[in-house]
Amino acid sequence: MDAQARAESITTTVSDALAGSGDDCVAVVDHVHVQQAGKRRLVRIFLARDLSGLPTDDATSVVEPLSLDEIAGATRVVSTALDESDVLGQAPYTLEVSSVGLDRPLTTPAQFRRNVGRLLALTLADGTTPAARLIAVNADGLELDGTPPTHLPWSDVTKATVQVEFSRPERKDT
């Protein structure tokens, strides 16, 4: 089995386990990466907050990132699911489970939706590279903060990453 097929099998196994773990698990699989590390495999599973509880017409509410306790609970579910399945075969492996980092490019509408309210660095199809706050995610594109707000169709966005902010302007104490 090649690495891509193995990652897809792991994704399916882990996603099914997380979905069947009850209401206390709020995580979904965002990405799986498997690499050989000597005689072992390194299996990295990146989780994100499940958006299925949001109303379908909600494009603007802020989605909180996963907490350490939520990641720990999901890690137990993931570890048990992998141990009970044969998706990794008999070879030993090291499991790392974490939330998606800020350095990871946003590529899907769900990834953008989880980052409403955050400052993004964008690369657009015309080559410009604006930085703007994401205020809404719709089926046809993004809404960015401004006067008036800017609508960007999905086809105009070629790259997007979340920018680290140590102090947001509206949260400063005066």
Salt bridges, closest charged atoms under 4 A:
ASP30 OD2 - ARG104 NE 3.46
ASP58 OD1 - ARG113 NH2 3.33
GLU70 OE1 - ARG49 NH2 2.69
GLU96 OE1 - ARG44 NE 2.94
ASP140 OD2 - HIS151 NE2 3.73
GLU143 OE2 - HIS151 ND1 2.65
GLU165 OE2 - ARG133 NH2 2.78
GLU170 OE2 - ARG168 NH2 2.50
